[in-house]
C-alpha cells in the first residue's frame, strides 16, 4: 500500500477512511478522517502485520511479551492525545470512534490504553486541558486516572493484578 500525503488511503476491499497529512513546519505525519464516524462505530478492522516480544514506538501491546505492528500500516500515524477520539480494541482488532468524528479531524488515541510500559516515554504536547505531561504507559499512572479512559483487555488485566 502506498501512503501518499494528502491523498485518501484505499485499502483492499475497504472504503477509503483516512488520509496521511504531513505538517510542513514539523514534518510530523498525522492520520486524518475523510468521512464522518459516529460514536462507538467501527472505523476500520485491523490485523497484526508482525508480532514482536519487545515493544517499539510503532507497536501496540497485546500481552506481556507480545507487541504487534498494525495493518493497514497507515494506522501507525495515529498519534497520542490525553483526550482521544479513537480506541484500538486489540481483542476484536477494530479501531473504534470514542465520540463523533468529523471529516478532516485527526485520529488520536491514548497510548497508555494499550501500553503497559512504553519503549520510548515522551513529553506530551497534546494541549488537552487534562494533559498528563509525560507519557510512559499505564504502569506509570495512578489506577484512578488510567481508569477514566477506555482500556484494552490486556491493560485491564494488568491493572487487576496490581
ZABADO-811270 format. One line per field, with one value per residue: residue number from 1; residue in three letters; chain; z negated, x negated, y of N, C-alpha, C in turn. Coordinates in Angstrom, 3 decimals, always signed. Layout:
N
nr	c(NUM;...)
rest	c(ALA;...)
kette	c(A;...)
nz	c(Z;...)
nx	c(X;...)
ny	c(Y;...)
caz	c(Z;...)
cax	c(X;...)
cay	c(Y;...)
cz	c(Z;...)
cx	c(X;...)
cy	c(Y;...)
This chain:
162
nr	c(1;2;3;4;5;6;7;8;9;10;11;12;13;14;15;16;17;18;19;20;21;22;23;24;25;26;27;28;29;30;31;32;33;34;35;36;37;38;39;40;41;42;43;44;45;46;47;48;49;50;51;52;53;54;55;56;57;58;59;60;61;62;63;64;65;66;67;68;69;70;71;72;73;74;75;76;77;78;79;80;81;82;83;84;85;86;87;88;89;90;91;92;93;94;95;96;97;98;99;100;101;102;103;104;105;106;107;108;109;110;111;112;113;114;115;116;117;118;119;120;121;122;123;124;125;126;127;128;129;130;131;132;133;134;135;136;137;138;139;140;141;142;143;144;145;146;147;148;149;150;151;152;153;154;155;156;157;158;159;160;161;162)
rest	c(UNK;UNK;UNK;UNK;UNK;UNK;UNK;UNK;UNK;UNK;UNK;UNK;UNK;UNK;UNK;UNK;UNK;UNK;UNK;UNK;UNK;UNK;UNK;UNK;UNK;UNK;UNK;UNK;UNK;UNK;UNK;UNK;UNK;UNK;UNK;UNK;UNK;UNK;UNK;UNK;UNK;UNK;UNK;UNK;UNK;UNK;UNK;UNK;UNK;UNK;UNK;UNK;UNK;UNK;UNK;UNK;UNK;UNK;UNK;UNK;UNK;UNK;UNK;UNK;UNK;UNK;UNK;UNK;UNK;UNK;UNK;UNK;UNK;UNK;UNK;UNK;UNK;UNK;UNK;UNK;UNK;UNK;UNK;UNK;UNK;UNK;UNK;UNK;UNK;UNK;UNK;UNK;UNK;UNK;UNK;UNK;UNK;UNK;UNK;UNK;UNK;UNK;UNK;UNK;UNK;UNK;UNK;UNK;UNK;UNK;UNK;UNK;UNK;UNK;UNK;UNK;UNK;UNK;UNK;UNK;UNK;UNK;UNK;UNK;UNK;UNK;UNK;UNK;UNK;UNK;UNK;UNK;UNK;UNK;UNK;UNK;UNK;UNK;UNK;UNK;UNK;UNK;UNK;UNK;UNK;UNK;UNK;UNK;UNK;UNK;UNK;UNK;UNK;UNK;UNK;UNK;UNK;UNK;UNK;UNK;UNK;UNK)
kette	c(A;A;A;A;A;A;A;A;A;A;A;A;A;A;A;A;A;A;A;A;A;A;A;A;A;A;A;A;A;A;A;A;A;A;A;A;A;A;A;A;A;A;A;A;A;A;A;A;A;A;A;A;A;A;A;A;A;A;A;A;A;A;A;A;A;A;A;A;A;A;A;A;A;A;A;A;A;A;A;A;A;A;A;A;A;A;A;A;A;A;A;A;A;A;A;A;A;A;A;A;A;A;A;A;A;A;A;A;A;A;A;A;A;A;A;A;A;A;A;A;A;A;A;A;A;A;A;A;A;A;A;A;A;A;A;A;A;A;A;A;A;A;A;A;A;A;A;A;A;A;A;A;A;A;A;A;A;A;A;A;A;A)
nz	c(+0.000;+0.909;-0.761;-0.463;-1.152;-1.978;-0.231;+0.195;-1.477;-0.158;-0.966;-0.397;+0.554;-1.206;-2.101;-1.470;-4.241;-5.490;-5.398;-5.116;-6.423;-6.159;-8.271;-7.237;-8.704;-10.934;-10.004;-10.947;-10.698;-10.329;-10.827;-9.264;-9.273;-6.508;-6.372;-8.060;-11.305;-13.557;-17.124;-18.936;-16.695;-14.307;-12.858;-11.284;-10.639;-11.822;-11.550;-12.766;-11.446;-12.019;-14.789;-17.881;-20.573;-22.202;-22.827;-20.383;-19.104;-17.330;-17.827;-19.243;-22.418;-23.269;-24.987;-27.756;-26.618;-23.938;-21.181;-18.637;-15.217;-13.101;-10.546;-8.335;-7.441;-7.593;-9.973;-11.844;-12.003;-13.760;-16.217;-19.675;-22.258;-25.241;-25.449;-23.769;-20.523;-19.335;-19.779;-20.084;-19.853;-20.824;-21.273;-19.636;-17.339;-16.099;-15.183;-17.009;-17.213;-19.729;-20.147;-18.171;-15.018;-12.804;-9.232;-8.202;-10.734;-13.014;-13.811;-17.046;-19.759;-23.155;-24.333;-26.732;-26.913;-25.573;-26.156;-28.562;-29.585;-28.054;-25.169;-24.435;-26.389;-26.500;-26.378;-26.469;-24.160;-23.624;-24.303;-25.599;-28.083;-30.387;-30.157;-30.626;-30.666;-30.899;-29.094;-29.680;-29.717;-30.980;-33.412;-34.693;-35.685;-38.046;-39.231;-39.425;-37.669;-35.136;-34.742;-33.894;-31.226;-28.170;-27.987;-26.810;-26.930;-27.821;-29.310;-31.284;-32.595;-33.565;-35.372;-37.244;-38.537;-40.146)
nx	c(-0.852;-0.666;-1.374;-0.387;-0.983;+1.690;+3.454;+6.355;+6.517;+6.726;+7.858;+7.485;+10.453;+11.741;+13.533;+12.341;+11.005;+9.334;+6.652;+3.157;+1.468;-1.115;-2.714;-3.995;-5.657;-6.633;-7.150;-5.827;-3.741;-0.249;+2.793;+5.772;+9.306;+11.463;+14.076;+17.295;+17.610;+19.542;+20.014;+18.858;+18.822;+17.327;+14.318;+12.302;+11.311;+8.439;+5.276;+2.561;-0.475;-3.032;-4.567;-6.093;-8.439;-9.307;-8.561;-8.253;-8.337;-6.230;-4.463;-1.593;-0.687;+0.304;+0.068;-2.000;-4.568;-4.103;-3.768;-2.326;-2.628;-0.695;+1.711;+3.871;+0.859;+0.927;+2.141;+0.192;-0.267;+1.495;+1.681;+0.883;+3.151;+4.217;+6.865;+8.460;+9.906;+10.280;+10.073;+8.084;+9.193;+7.843;+8.612;+10.804;+9.779;+10.296;+10.621;+12.114;+14.515;+14.486;+16.049;+18.217;+16.720;+15.469;+15.076;+11.734;+10.723;+8.132;+7.148;+6.696;+5.265;+5.186;+2.205;+1.412;+3.631;+3.164;+0.575;-1.566;-4.157;-6.011;-8.161;-9.509;-9.188;-7.669;-7.441;-4.360;-2.540;+0.095;+1.928;+4.343;+6.809;+6.518;+3.967;+1.456;-1.255;-3.932;-4.243;-4.313;-3.230;-0.660;-1.451;-2.753;-0.934;+1.550;+3.989;+6.695;+6.678;+5.969;+8.140;+10.118;+10.189;+10.942;+9.864;+7.671;+8.311;+6.022;+4.625;+6.541;+6.504;+3.843;+3.986;+5.748;+4.159;+2.531)
ny	c(-1.172;+2.110;+5.061;+8.227;+11.487;+13.580;+12.383;+10.329;+7.163;+4.016;+0.909;-2.568;-3.920;-2.265;+0.695;+3.960;+5.645;+7.443;+9.895;+10.473;+13.145;+15.489;+17.699;+20.668;+22.384;+20.917;+18.369;+16.189;+13.349;+12.826;+11.052;+11.481;+11.760;+11.098;+10.875;+10.969;+9.642;+7.882;+7.991;+5.215;+3.657;+1.390;+2.180;+1.058;-2.305;-4.021;-5.754;-7.811;-7.136;-7.865;-9.577;-8.986;-9.617;-7.610;-4.143;-1.484;+1.871;+1.882;-0.157;-1.945;-3.132;-6.380;-8.481;-9.655;-10.195;-9.637;-7.755;-5.866;-4.851;-2.781;-3.507;-2.077;-0.333;+2.444;+3.099;+3.474;+6.153;+7.239;+9.395;+10.313;+11.432;+12.999;+13.369;+11.407;+10.459;+8.066;+4.480;+1.602;-1.481;-4.231;-6.814;-7.448;-6.476;-3.926;-0.517;+1.972;+4.594;+6.979;+9.114;+11.225;+11.763;+14.087;+14.751;+15.410;+15.613;+14.796;+11.487;+10.285;+8.537;+7.280;+6.519;+5.003;+3.344;+1.037;+0.346;-0.999;-0.460;+1.893;+1.793;+4.088;+6.571;+9.863;+13.492;+14.900;+16.875;+17.455;+19.364;+19.151;+19.945;+18.427;+17.328;+14.887;+15.318;+13.743;+10.770;+7.433;+4.954;+2.692;+1.594;+3.619;+5.378;+6.591;+4.331;+5.202;+7.342;+6.250;+4.593;+6.263;+6.231;+4.456;+1.168;-1.446;-4.999;-6.309;-4.290;-3.770;-6.236;-6.243;-4.101;-5.160;-6.919;-5.476)
caz	c(+0.000;+0.938;-1.557;+0.172;-1.995;-1.443;+0.666;-0.518;-1.515;+0.240;-1.453;+0.385;+0.107;-2.202;-1.702;-1.976;-5.540;-6.049;-4.614;-5.893;-6.148;-6.722;-8.680;-6.599;-9.698;-11.843;-9.336;-11.614;-9.964;-11.068;-10.123;-9.359;-8.752;-5.308;-6.485;-9.388;-12.057;-14.724;-18.389;-19.138;-15.415;-13.864;-11.802;-10.407;-11.245;-11.573;-11.892;-13.130;-10.310;-12.646;-16.239;-18.497;-22.009;-22.889;-22.166;-19.740;-19.110;-16.384;-18.149;-20.298;-23.290;-23.423;-26.074;-28.404;-25.669;-22.594;-20.665;-17.216;-14.299;-12.541;-9.132;-7.391;-8.007;-7.828;-11.356;-12.655;-12.085;-14.757;-17.286;-21.047;-22.914;-26.565;-25.195;-22.485;-19.826;-18.873;-20.657;-19.409;-20.536;-20.382;-21.395;-18.430;-16.233;-15.442;-15.625;-17.396;-17.498;-21.111;-20.029;-16.751;-14.379;-11.581;-8.172;-8.412;-12.110;-13.243;-14.692;-18.159;-20.816;-24.430;-24.284;-27.851;-26.799;-25.002;-26.531;-29.986;-29.768;-26.695;-24.730;-24.404;-27.033;-25.881;-26.904;-25.647;-23.787;-23.012;-24.671;-26.240;-29.380;-31.403;-29.632;-31.673;-30.641;-30.464;-28.752;-29.803;-29.760;-32.052;-34.678;-35.256;-36.076;-39.130;-38.764;-39.269;-36.485;-33.928;-34.586;-33.281;-29.785;-27.670;-28.023;-26.218;-27.890;-28.392;-30.336;-32.387;-33.320;-34.280;-36.485;-38.252;-39.221;-40.990)
cax	c(+0.000;-1.399;-0.796;-0.744;-0.492;+2.774;+4.310;+7.117;+5.931;+7.659;+7.454;+8.065;+11.783;+12.243;+13.840;+11.348;+11.425;+8.402;+5.508;+1.989;+1.118;-2.404;-2.814;-5.176;-6.514;-7.274;-7.434;-5.069;-2.636;+0.987;+3.834;+6.990;+10.532;+12.059;+15.509;+17.891;+17.745;+20.405;+19.515;+18.922;+18.765;+16.051;+13.689;+11.678;+10.731;+7.004;+4.651;+1.150;-1.349;-4.180;-4.466;-7.407;-8.485;-9.571;-7.877;-8.950;-7.447;-5.128;-3.662;-0.582;-0.908;+1.484;-0.243;-3.248;-5.682;-3.532;-3.542;-2.011;-2.561;+0.653;+2.048;+3.051;-0.295;+1.223;+2.585;-0.950;-0.246;+2.477;+0.880;+1.395;+3.798;+4.777;+8.312;+8.513;+11.177;+10.363;+9.580;+7.700;+9.690;+6.921;+9.263;+11.617;+8.975;+11.060;+10.429;+13.450;+14.685;+14.895;+17.038;+18.399;+15.511;+15.793;+14.061;+10.619;+10.246;+7.040;+7.380;+5.751;+5.628;+4.488;+1.204;+1.478;+4.766;+2.651;-0.826;-1.843;-5.376;-6.357;-9.548;-10.080;-8.338;-7.853;-6.702;-3.167;-2.197;+1.428;+2.623;+5.630;+6.864;+6.055;+2.776;+0.681;-2.637;-4.828;-3.526;-5.237;-2.476;+0.328;-2.121;-3.286;+0.180;+2.412;+5.078;+7.915;+6.511;+5.988;+9.474;+11.003;+10.081;+11.256;+8.618;+7.706;+8.457;+4.699;+4.337;+7.474;+5.960;+2.642;+4.423;+6.393;+3.095;+1.763)
cay	c(+0.000;+3.375;+6.129;+9.482;+12.579;+14.389;+11.613;+9.300;+5.834;+2.968;-0.400;-3.642;-4.306;-1.319;+2.055;+4.910;+6.159;+8.413;+10.342;+10.858;+14.528;+15.858;+19.099;+21.247;+23.031;+19.957;+17.101;+15.139;+12.730;+12.611;+10.310;+12.303;+11.180;+11.700;+10.590;+11.108;+8.395;+8.035;+7.466;+3.762;+2.963;+0.833;+2.970;+0.074;-3.501;-4.092;-7.027;-7.724;-7.451;-8.521;-9.740;-8.853;-9.881;-6.350;-3.029;-0.375;+3.036;+1.704;-1.336;-1.969;-4.276;-7.233;-9.413;-9.256;-10.232;-9.664;-6.406;-6.019;-3.715;-2.792;-3.492;-1.333;+0.369;+3.870;+3.290;+3.892;+7.613;+7.649;+9.977;+10.303;+12.561;+12.720;+13.385;+10.696;+10.295;+6.677;+3.419;+0.372;-2.674;-5.281;-8.117;-7.635;-5.943;-2.864;+0.863;+2.417;+6.024;+7.235;+10.186;+11.539;+12.282;+14.821;+14.705;+16.325;+15.529;+13.853;+10.347;+10.291;+7.597;+7.401;+5.455;+4.058;+2.416;-0.213;+0.119;-1.081;+0.323;+2.296;+1.671;+5.434;+7.592;+11.172;+14.637;+15.104;+18.256;+17.364;+20.597;+18.882;+20.629;+17.486;+16.648;+14.228;+15.787;+12.677;+9.536;+6.314;+3.703;+2.564;+1.269;+4.852;+6.247;+6.156;+3.476;+6.003;+8.185;+5.416;+4.015;+7.255;+6.022;+3.117;+0.405;-2.783;-6.093;-6.560;-3.283;-4.037;-7.413;-5.818;-3.260;-6.006;-7.672;-4.555)
cz	c(+0.000;+0.098;-0.967;-0.640;-1.270;-0.506;-0.145;-0.412;-1.148;-0.200;-0.586;-0.205;-0.899;-1.535;-2.231;-3.263;-6.032;-5.012;-5.574;-5.448;-6.853;-7.021;-8.105;-7.610;-10.535;-11.161;-9.947;-10.729;-10.880;-10.187;-10.352;-8.665;-7.451;-5.287;-7.895;-10.014;-13.320;-15.950;-18.505;-17.833;-15.108;-12.717;-10.780;-11.236;-10.901;-11.927;-12.297;-11.909;-10.789;-14.139;-16.796;-19.979;-22.811;-22.117;-21.344;-19.606;-18.152;-16.736;-19.183;-21.107;-23.447;-24.507;-26.655;-27.443;-24.238;-22.199;-19.160;-16.450;-13.519;-11.027;-9.054;-8.090;-8.287;-9.256;-12.273;-12.821;-12.992;-15.980;-18.619;-21.377;-24.280;-26.540;-23.827;-21.847;-19.253;-19.897;-19.807;-20.271;-20.031;-20.608;-20.121;-17.173;-15.394;-16.041;-15.797;-17.641;-18.928;-21.200;-18.542;-16.214;-13.036;-10.509;-8.433;-9.808;-12.236;-14.162;-15.760;-19.213;-22.037;-24.528;-25.487;-27.815;-26.228;-25.530;-28.045;-30.331;-28.372;-26.408;-24.767;-25.054;-26.426;-26.622;-25.949;-25.361;-23.139;-23.302;-25.202;-27.613;-30.520;-30.933;-30.785;-31.708;-30.106;-30.252;-28.763;-29.843;-30.981;-33.400;-35.395;-35.797;-37.274;-38.543;-38.515;-38.018;-35.199;-33.674;-34.061;-31.760;-29.418;-27.486;-27.338;-27.323;-28.560;-29.523;-31.528;-33.241;-34.142;-35.517;-37.608;-39.055;-40.141;-42.410)
cx	c(-0.895;-0.654;-1.300;-0.133;+0.589;+3.713;+5.082;+6.438;+6.994;+7.082;+8.141;+9.403;+12.400;+12.576;+12.716;+11.867;+10.561;+7.384;+4.379;+1.603;-0.204;-2.399;-4.104;-6.154;-7.296;-7.720;-6.677;-3.925;-1.432;+1.943;+5.143;+8.158;+10.940;+13.569;+15.980;+17.962;+18.531;+19.759;+19.830;+18.908;+17.371;+15.532;+13.061;+11.239;+9.239;+6.506;+3.207;+0.325;-2.610;-3.925;-5.882;-7.317;-8.703;-8.912;-8.829;-7.927;-6.270;-4.198;-2.584;-0.811;+0.390;+1.308;-1.594;-4.436;-5.172;-3.108;-3.350;-2.194;-1.261;+0.693;+3.523;+1.999;-0.022;+1.662;+1.446;-0.998;+0.870;+1.687;+1.603;+2.175;+4.282;+6.304;+8.546;+9.895;+11.341;+9.730;+9.224;+8.133;+8.855;+7.465;+10.042;+10.961;+9.774;+10.671;+11.822;+13.450;+15.182;+15.935;+17.252;+17.124;+15.899;+14.714;+12.983;+10.033;+9.146;+7.498;+6.288;+6.216;+4.744;+3.496;+1.244;+2.685;+4.330;+1.268;-1.007;-3.085;-5.915;-7.848;-10.249;-9.111;-8.634;-7.062;-5.566;-2.972;-0.816;+2.289;+4.039;+5.633;+6.378;+4.842;+1.939;-0.778;-3.589;-4.027;-4.535;-4.549;-1.578;-0.326;-2.633;-2.198;+0.936;+3.588;+6.358;+7.851;+6.635;+7.392;+10.499;+11.042;+10.565;+9.931;+8.778;+7.869;+7.119;+4.391;+5.267;+6.980;+4.744;+3.019;+5.035;+5.359;+2.262;+2.236)
cy	c(+1.231;+4.399;+7.434;+10.603;+13.361;+13.648;+10.569;+7.938;+4.816;+1.630;-1.454;-4.051;-3.353;+0.010;+2.953;+5.525;+7.304;+8.852;+10.678;+12.252;+14.813;+17.352;+19.669;+21.833;+22.019;+18.666;+15.934;+14.660;+12.588;+11.822;+11.046;+11.613;+11.866;+11.475;+10.929;+9.723;+8.683;+7.404;+5.978;+2.972;+2.437;+1.694;+2.032;-1.137;-3.498;-5.484;-6.768;-8.078;-8.153;-8.599;-9.749;-9.186;-8.608;-5.208;-2.176;+0.743;+2.918;+0.543;-1.040;-3.238;-5.056;-8.291;-9.003;-9.217;-10.368;-8.255;-6.533;-4.711;-3.886;-2.835;-3.116;-0.460;+1.843;+4.136;+3.698;+5.414;+8.136;+8.108;+9.935;+11.568;+12.106;+12.830;+12.740;+10.696;+8.885;+5.748;+2.215;-0.808;-3.846;-6.682;-8.432;-7.083;-4.932;-1.519;+1.452;+3.926;+6.190;+8.350;+10.403;+12.177;+12.879;+14.616;+15.773;+16.269;+14.475;+12.729;+10.367;+9.293;+7.803;+6.249;+4.510;+3.113;+1.069;-0.592;+0.095;-0.258;+0.626;+2.152;+3.023;+6.419;+8.963;+12.243;+14.927;+16.589;+18.307;+18.588;+20.368;+19.537;+19.734;+16.687;+16.108;+14.664;+14.734;+11.401;+8.389;+4.965;+3.654;+2.287;+2.513;+5.782;+5.689;+5.392;+4.281;+6.870;+7.363;+4.864;+5.023;+7.092;+4.624;+2.386;-0.939;-3.828;-6.407;-5.578;-3.465;-5.205;-7.025;-4.978;-4.101;-6.795;-6.773;-4.592)
